[in-house]
Amino acid sequence: MGLLNDYPTRAASEDNTVDALRLVVDEAVDAGVLDRPVEFVRRDVIGLPNGEYKAVQRAFDELVEAGCLVIFGPYVSDNAVPLCAHVERTAEVPIIVLSGSEGALGEWCFALNNGSMPEEPRMLAAILRGDGHRRIGIAWESSLIGKEYLGYAERAYAEAGLDLVATVPIPQVEAGKAAAVAALREADPQAVVHVGFGHGLWGFNDALRAAGWDPPRYTTTAFEMAHIDDEWMRQLAGWIGLDSYDERNPVGQAFLDRFEARYGRRPAYFMPCLCHDVATVIVRGLAGARPLTGAGVREAIEDIKFVPSASGAPGTCLRFGRHIRQGWMGVDYLVARRVLPDASAHVFHAAPSRYISLIGRSFAG
C-alpha cells in the first residue's frame, strides 16, 4: 500500500493519518479479511502549490516500482489532475485521491474526494440561503482550484437565486488581503465566500479586523485547514465551511472509540474518519483482488457497494462501480461547521440537505 503525501506538514496530526490507516488494516488482518500483513510504503513530497508537480510524479513512479498494489494520494487537485494522465498511461496501479476536481478521475483514478468543485458551491449555496443571505461577494484564489471553484460557484449561485455582487481574485499563497477586503466591502455583500485550496485564507481575518468589518464568512473544504494546528484555527476563527467530520455519525464515533482505546487519544476531526474510509476501500480492494495485481485491486474496488462510512452525516455510504469513481453516497457527505470566534473549537453548523429544497424552489422559479 503506497502513501503519497503531496502536502506534508510538521503537525502532530499527520500521525493520526497513518495510525488510522494502520488500525483499519490491522483489524482486517485480525478478522481474517486479509490473509497477510500489509506493508506501508510512504513518500512525502512538496507538490503544488508550495512546491512542484514533478516531485509528485516521481513519487508515484517510485511507489509503483516498489511493488505497491494501490496508492493513497495525492491530496491536492493541482497535483492530482496532471498525475491522473500519467497514472492512466502507466495503467498498473489504482490511486485513491482526495481531489475535488473531476479532472482527477479516470479508469485507474478513484476519489474519496473531500468535497468537489462542482458540488461544494451548490452545498454552500444551500447553506447561504438557509442562513438568510442573498448578496454574496467571493474572494477566489488565483489558481487551478480557485478558478474552477469560481466557475461552478457562479452557476450554482445563479440557480439558487443568490446575487453575486463581487468576485475578487487573491493570491493562492500568503499575501496581504487589505485591497481584496476593501473591494469586497465596496460591493456591500451580506456574506463573503472564499473559494480555493486554503492558503489564501491566511491573513484574511487580520485584514477584516484592520478594516473594522466583520461580515458572515464562508469557505469551501479549505475550512479543514483549521485542523492543522492552533495558528490555522486562529486564521479561520469565525468562518463557516464544509467539512466531512460529523460527530452524529455512529460509524465514525465507534471508530474513534477504537482509535482512542489503541492510541490513547481521540482526534475528533475529519482526517481519521476519512482515513478509516480510505483504508476500508483499500482492504476490500486487496481482499477481493483476483489476481492480486493492480488491475485486480481496481476491479475489486469497483465492486464496493453501500458500505457505511465513518465520514459525513449519518447514513453516508461508500460505493464505486465500473464508471463510478467518486466514492461518497449521500447529500450530506459534507456538512457545514464553524470555528468559534475565539478559535477554541469547531462546532456543527448545518447540513446542506436541510436547505437543498430552497435551491430547488428558486431554480424552478
C-alpha positions as CSV (number, residue, x, y, z in Angstrom):
1,M,0.0,0.0,0.0
2,G,1.5,3.3,-1.1
3,L,1.1,6.6,0.7
4,L,1.8,9.6,-1.5
5,N,1.5,12.8,0.6
6,D,2.0,15.9,-1.5
7,Y,1.2,18.3,1.3
8,P,3.3,17.3,4.3
9,T,3.3,19.4,7.4
10,R,5.1,19.2,10.7
11,A,1.8,18.9,12.6
12,A,1.3,16.1,15.0
13,S,-2.0,15.4,13.2
14,E,0.0,13.7,10.5
15,D,0.5,10.7,12.9
16,N,-3.3,10.4,13.0
17,T,-3.5,9.7,9.3
18,V,-1.1,6.8,9.3
19,D,-2.4,5.5,12.7
20,A,-6.0,5.5,11.4
21,L,-5.0,3.6,8.2
22,R,-3.0,1.1,10.2
23,L,-5.8,0.4,12.7
24,V,-8.3,-0.5,9.9
25,V,-5.8,-2.7,8.1
26,D,-4.7,-4.5,11.3
27,E,-8.4,-5.1,12.2
28,A,-8.9,-6.6,8.8
29,V,-5.9,-8.9,9.3
30,D,-7.0,-9.9,12.8
31,A,-10.5,-10.7,11.4
32,G,-9.2,-12.8,8.6
33,V,-10.4,-10.5,5.9
34,L,-6.8,-10.1,4.7
35,D,-4.7,-13.3,4.8
36,R,-1.3,-11.5,5.3
37,P,0.1,-8.3,6.7
38,V,0.1,-5.1,4.7
39,E,3.3,-3.1,4.2
40,F,3.0,0.7,4.0
41,V,5.4,2.4,1.6
42,R,5.5,6.1,2.1
43,R,6.6,9.1,0.1
44,D,6.3,12.7,1.4
45,V,7.0,15.3,-1.3
46,I,6.2,19.0,-1.6
47,G,3.9,19.3,-4.5
48,L,1.9,22.3,-5.7
49,P,1.0,25.0,-4.5
50,N,4.2,25.3,-2.5
51,G,6.5,23.0,-4.5
52,E,6.4,21.3,-7.9
53,Y,4.3,18.8,-9.6
54,K,7.2,16.7,-10.9
55,A,8.1,15.7,-7.4
56,V,4.6,14.1,-7.1
57,Q,5.0,12.2,-10.4
58,R,8.4,10.9,-9.4
59,A,7.0,9.7,-6.0
60,F,4.2,7.8,-7.8
61,D,6.7,6.1,-10.1
62,E,8.8,5.1,-7.1
63,L,5.8,3.6,-5.3
64,V,4.9,1.6,-8.4
65,E,8.5,0.4,-8.7
66,A,8.4,-0.6,-5.0
67,G,5.6,-3.0,-5.8
68,C,2.6,-1.2,-4.3
69,L,-0.7,-2.5,-5.5
70,V,-2.8,0.6,-4.6
71,I,-1.8,4.2,-3.7
72,F,-3.5,6.7,-1.4
73,G,-2.7,10.1,-2.7
74,P,-2.0,12.7,-3.8
75,Y,-4.3,15.1,-1.9
76,V,-4.2,18.4,-3.8
77,S,-6.1,18.9,-7.1
78,D,-3.2,20.9,-8.7
79,N,-1.2,17.7,-8.5
80,A,-3.9,15.0,-8.8
81,V,-5.2,16.4,-12.1
82,P,-1.9,16.2,-14.1
83,L,-0.9,12.9,-12.3
84,C,-4.2,11.3,-13.5
85,A,-3.0,11.4,-17.1
86,H,0.3,9.8,-16.0
87,V,-1.5,7.1,-14.0
88,E,-3.7,6.3,-16.9
89,R,-0.7,5.9,-19.3
90,T,1.1,3.7,-16.8
91,A,-2.1,1.5,-16.3
92,E,-0.6,-0.5,-13.5
93,V,-1.8,0.6,-10.1
94,P,-5.0,2.4,-9.0
95,I,-4.8,5.5,-6.9
96,I,-7.3,7.0,-4.4
97,V,-7.1,10.8,-4.3
98,L,-8.8,13.5,-2.2
99,S,-9.0,15.8,-5.2
100,G,-12.2,17.7,-5.7
101,S,-11.6,18.2,-9.4
102,E,-13.3,15.8,-11.8
103,G,-10.2,16.1,-13.9
104,A,-8.5,13.7,-11.4
105,L,-10.9,10.8,-12.3
106,G,-10.1,8.0,-14.7
107,E,-10.1,4.3,-15.2
108,W,-7.3,3.9,-12.6
109,C,-8.0,7.1,-10.6
110,F,-10.6,6.9,-7.9
111,A,-11.6,9.6,-5.4
112,L,-12.8,9.7,-1.9
113,N,-12.9,13.4,-2.7
114,N,-13.0,15.5,0.4
115,G,-15.5,17.7,-1.5
116,S,-15.6,18.6,-5.1
117,M,-15.6,21.8,-7.2
118,P,-19.0,21.0,-8.8
119,E,-20.7,20.0,-5.6
120,E,-19.3,22.3,-2.9
121,P,-20.7,25.6,-4.4
122,R,-24.2,24.0,-4.5
123,M,-23.8,22.9,-0.9
124,L,-22.7,26.4,0.1
125,A,-25.5,28.0,-1.9
126,A,-28.0,25.9,0.2
127,I,-26.3,26.9,3.5
128,L,-26.2,30.6,2.4
129,R,-29.9,30.5,1.5
130,G,-30.7,28.8,4.8
131,D,-28.7,31.4,6.8
132,G,-30.7,34.2,5.1
133,H,-28.0,35.7,2.9
134,R,-28.7,36.8,-0.7
135,R,-26.0,39.3,-1.7
136,I,-22.7,37.4,-1.9
137,G,-19.1,38.5,-2.5
138,I,-16.4,35.9,-3.5
139,A,-12.7,36.0,-2.9
140,W,-11.2,33.4,-5.2
141,E,-7.7,32.1,-5.2
142,S,-5.9,32.7,-8.5
143,S,-5.1,29.1,-9.2
144,L,-6.5,26.0,-11.0
145,I,-8.6,25.2,-7.9
146,G,-9.8,28.7,-7.3
147,K,-10.7,29.3,-11.0
148,E,-12.6,26.0,-11.2
149,Y,-14.4,26.7,-7.9
150,L,-15.4,30.2,-9.1
151,G,-16.9,28.9,-12.4
152,Y,-19.1,26.4,-10.6
153,A,-20.0,29.0,-7.9
154,E,-21.2,31.5,-10.4
155,R,-23.6,28.9,-11.9
156,A,-24.7,27.4,-8.6
157,Y,-25.4,30.8,-7.0
158,A,-27.4,32.0,-10.0
159,E,-29.5,28.8,-9.9
160,A,-30.1,29.3,-6.1
161,G,-31.3,32.9,-6.6
162,L,-28.2,34.4,-5.0
163,D,-26.9,37.8,-6.2
164,L,-23.2,37.7,-6.8
165,V,-22.1,41.3,-6.3
166,A,-18.3,40.9,-6.4
167,T,-15.6,38.4,-7.4
168,V,-12.2,39.4,-6.2
169,P,-9.0,37.4,-7.1
170,I,-6.5,36.8,-4.3
171,P,-3.1,35.1,-4.4
172,Q,-3.1,31.3,-3.6
173,V,-0.3,31.9,-1.1
174,E,0.1,34.0,1.9
175,A,-0.1,37.7,0.9
176,G,-1.8,41.0,2.0
177,K,-5.6,41.0,1.9
178,A,-6.3,44.7,2.5
179,A,-7.1,45.5,-1.1
180,A,-9.3,42.5,-1.6
181,V,-11.2,43.2,1.6
182,A,-11.7,46.8,0.5
183,A,-13.0,45.7,-2.9
184,L,-15.4,43.3,-1.3
185,R,-16.7,45.8,1.2
186,E,-17.3,48.3,-1.5
187,A,-19.8,45.9,-3.1
188,D,-21.7,45.7,0.2
189,P,-22.4,41.9,0.3
190,Q,-24.4,40.3,3.1
191,A,-21.8,37.5,3.3
192,V,-18.2,36.8,2.0
193,V,-17.3,33.5,0.5
194,H,-13.7,32.3,-0.1
195,V,-13.0,29.6,-2.7
196,G,-9.7,27.8,-3.2
197,F,-7.2,25.4,-1.7
198,G,-6.9,27.4,1.5
199,H,-3.6,29.3,1.7
200,G,-5.4,32.4,0.5
201,L,-7.3,32.5,3.8
202,W,-4.1,33.3,5.7
203,G,-4.3,36.9,6.8
204,F,-7.9,37.4,5.8
205,N,-9.2,37.8,9.4
206,D,-6.4,40.2,10.2
207,A,-7.4,42.4,7.1
208,L,-11.1,42.3,8.2
209,R,-10.1,43.3,11.7
210,A,-7.9,46.2,10.4
211,A,-10.9,47.4,8.2
212,G,-13.3,47.2,11.1
213,W,-15.5,44.9,9.2
214,D,-16.9,41.6,10.5
215,P,-19.2,40.1,7.8
216,P,-20.5,36.5,7.9
217,R,-17.9,34.5,6.1
218,Y,-17.9,31.1,4.4
219,T,-15.4,28.8,2.7
220,T,-15.1,25.5,1.0
221,T,-13.4,22.4,2.4
222,A,-10.5,24.8,2.8
223,F,-12.1,25.1,6.2
224,E,-10.4,21.8,7.1
225,M,-7.1,23.7,7.2
226,A,-8.2,24.7,10.7
227,H,-7.4,21.2,11.9
228,I,-3.7,21.5,11.0
229,D,-2.7,23.5,14.1
230,D,-3.7,26.3,16.5
231,E,-2.4,29.0,14.2
232,W,-4.6,27.8,11.3
233,M,-7.5,27.6,13.8
234,R,-6.9,31.3,14.5
235,Q,-6.8,32.2,10.8
236,L,-10.3,30.6,10.4
237,A,-11.8,31.9,13.6
238,G,-15.4,32.9,12.9
239,W,-15.5,31.2,9.5
240,I,-18.2,28.6,8.4
241,G,-17.1,26.0,6.0
242,L,-17.6,22.5,4.6
243,D,-16.1,19.5,6.5
244,S,-16.6,15.7,6.3
245,Y,-16.5,15.3,10.1
246,D,-19.9,14.9,11.8
247,E,-20.0,13.9,15.4
248,R,-23.5,12.5,14.9
249,N,-22.2,9.7,12.6
250,P,-22.2,6.4,14.7
251,V,-19.7,4.6,12.4
252,G,-17.2,7.5,12.9
253,Q,-17.7,7.7,16.6
254,A,-17.3,3.9,17.0
255,F,-14.1,4.1,15.0
256,L,-12.8,6.9,17.2
257,D,-13.7,4.8,20.3
258,R,-11.4,2.0,19.0
259,F,-8.7,4.6,17.9
260,E,-8.7,6.0,21.5
261,A,-8.5,2.6,23.0
262,R,-5.4,1.7,20.9
263,Y,-3.6,5.0,20.8
264,G,-4.7,6.9,23.9
265,R,-6.0,10.0,22.1
266,R,-9.3,10.9,20.3
267,P,-8.7,13.1,17.2
268,A,-12.2,14.4,16.6
269,Y,-11.8,15.9,13.2
270,F,-12.2,14.9,9.6
271,M,-8.9,13.1,8.7
272,P,-9.0,10.0,10.9
273,C,-12.6,9.1,9.8
274,L,-11.7,9.8,6.2
275,C,-8.7,7.5,6.6
276,H,-11.0,4.9,8.0
277,D,-13.0,5.0,4.8
278,V,-9.9,5.1,2.5
279,A,-8.5,2.1,4.4
280,T,-11.8,0.3,4.1
281,V,-11.8,0.7,0.4
282,I,-8.2,-0.5,0.1
283,V,-8.8,-3.5,2.4
284,R,-11.8,-4.5,0.2
285,G,-9.7,-3.9,-2.9
286,L,-6.9,-6.1,-1.7
287,A,-9.1,-8.8,-0.2
288,G,-11.2,-9.1,-3.4
289,A,-8.4,-8.9,-6.0
290,R,-8.2,-11.8,-8.3
291,P,-5.4,-12.0,-9.2
292,L,-3.5,-9.9,-6.5
293,T,-2.3,-7.3,-9.0
294,G,-3.0,-3.6,-9.5
295,A,-5.7,-4.5,-12.1
296,G,-7.2,-7.0,-9.7
297,V,-7.4,-4.3,-6.9
298,R,-9.0,-1.9,-9.3
299,E,-11.7,-4.3,-10.3
300,A,-12.4,-5.2,-6.7
301,I,-12.8,-1.5,-5.7
302,E,-15.4,-1.3,-8.5
303,D,-17.4,-3.9,-6.6
304,I,-17.8,-1.9,-3.4
305,K,-21.4,-1.0,-2.8
306,F,-23.3,0.6,0.1
307,V,-20.6,0.3,2.8
308,P,-21.3,2.5,5.8
309,S,-19.0,5.4,6.0
310,A,-17.3,7.0,9.0
311,S,-17.3,10.3,7.3
312,G,-20.2,12.6,6.6
313,A,-23.6,12.7,8.2
314,P,-25.3,9.5,9.5
315,G,-26.3,7.3,6.5
316,T,-23.4,8.3,4.3
317,C,-22.1,5.3,2.3
318,L,-19.2,4.2,0.1
319,R,-19.7,2.9,-3.3
320,F,-17.9,2.6,-6.6
321,G,-18.6,1.0,-10.0
322,R,-17.3,0.4,-13.5
323,H,-18.0,4.1,-14.4
324,I,-18.3,5.4,-10.8
325,R,-15.1,6.9,-9.5
326,Q,-16.3,9.2,-6.7
327,G,-17.0,7.2,-3.6
328,W,-19.3,9.1,-1.4
329,M,-23.0,8.4,-1.5
330,G,-25.3,10.9,0.3
331,V,-26.1,14.6,0.0
332,D,-24.5,15.3,3.4
333,Y,-21.1,13.6,2.9
334,L,-20.1,17.1,3.7
335,V,-21.7,19.3,6.4
336,A,-21.1,22.9,7.4
337,R,-19.1,23.5,10.6
338,R,-18.0,26.7,12.3
339,V,-14.8,27.8,14.1
340,L,-15.8,29.7,17.2
341,P,-14.7,33.4,17.3
342,D,-12.1,32.8,19.9
343,A,-10.7,29.9,17.9
344,S,-11.1,27.5,20.8
345,A,-13.1,24.8,18.9
346,H,-15.1,23.9,15.8
347,V,-18.8,23.0,16.0
348,F,-21.5,21.7,13.8
349,H,-23.4,24.4,11.9
350,A,-25.8,22.8,9.4
351,A,-26.4,20.0,6.9
352,P,-26.9,21.1,3.3
353,S,-29.8,18.7,2.8
354,R,-31.8,20.8,5.2
355,Y,-31.8,23.6,2.7
356,I,-31.5,21.9,-0.7
357,S,-35.2,22.4,-1.3
358,L,-34.7,26.1,-1.2
359,I,-32.4,25.9,-4.2
360,G,-34.9,23.7,-6.0
361,R,-37.7,26.1,-5.5
362,S,-35.6,29.0,-6.6
363,F,-34.3,27.3,-9.7
364,A,-37.9,26.3,-10.6
365,G,-38.9,29.9,-10.3
